[in-house]
Amino acid sequence: MPLNIDDWRCYDKEEKNKLLKIVRKKFSIPIRGEEFVKRSIGKKWKDYKCELKGIYLGQYKTKDALLRNRPKRIPRNQWIGLVLYWFFDKAKERTQVNRINRGKQKMPHTGGSKSIATLMDELAVDGIEPSRVEILLKIHKRHKDGRPLDEESANAVELIEERLRNDQHQSNEQYNNDVAWE
């Protein structure tokens, strides 16, 4: 997968289909799963570029130093394109906007790399998935000691736990049908 492409969405559809064929050599993928696989490849591609940026841009501050210290596993033309992209004004602006937006999050996702759907599936007991409340409590507490991660999470966890204590007398059916609570 070339690293000198700016945006996965702009990557040629035929090239994406070639990548899908490579994946099909190892895995049986139903037709309905093809788009998921393509999106997954795109996310992994983006994450890899981000990892490279974190490692190399942190270590080598100038464009020239980055160009001289190309990882051996990356072709020269792709490395040059990637490094030049990191120094484009457009890329710098995008990075800055993303940092600002990330800083505005009051309750950041803390479930790690797992999606909510995957987490729900893993926590299911006898085929019954946990409620959204149980998931929120799970991903907004520190996993080791159970304390909330930040003030906003602490407030939300406290309100939810209080509501759970007050509503213990309700049946599960009433609890699950309470739209406002969900």
Secondary structure by P-SEA (a helix, b strand, c coil): ccccccccccccaaaaaaaaaaaaacccccccaaaaaaaaaaaaaaaaaaaaaaacccccccaaaaaacccccccaaaaaaaaaaaacaaaaaaaaaaaaaaaacccccccccccaaaaaaaaccccccccaaaaaaaaaccccccccccaaaaaaaaaaaaaaaaaccccaaaaaaccccc
